[in-house]
Amino acid sequence: MNEIEVPELVGKEISCAKLLSTRNDEQELSLTFSDGTSFAFSASAKLSAQAVLYKGGVGEPSTILEIELPL
């Protein structure tokens, strides 16, 4: 079992949470926090997982942390 710890998320207040089914049998969890940052985690049948913590707003989102793991 793989465990992913993301200390950057500890203590953040979630303002919106979405679970999405995307094309190609991918599942995505999207969290938006009250401080304006967002975290997205996706998993697919190709047995890998990707996660990204980013700050959105006007223009291009700014990536804070990006993780990709083979499962």
PEFENTA-V220416 format. One record per run of one state. SS is the DSSP state (A for helix, B for strand, O for the rest). FROM is the first residue (numbers start at 1). TO is the last residue. If there is no record, write none. Layout:
ss: {SS SS}
from: {FROM FROM}
to: {TO TO}
This chain:
ss: {O A O B O A O B O B O B O B O}
from: {1 7 10 14 22 23 26 27 34 37 45 48 56 62 71}
to: {6 9 13 21 22 25 26 33 36 44 47 55 61 70 71}
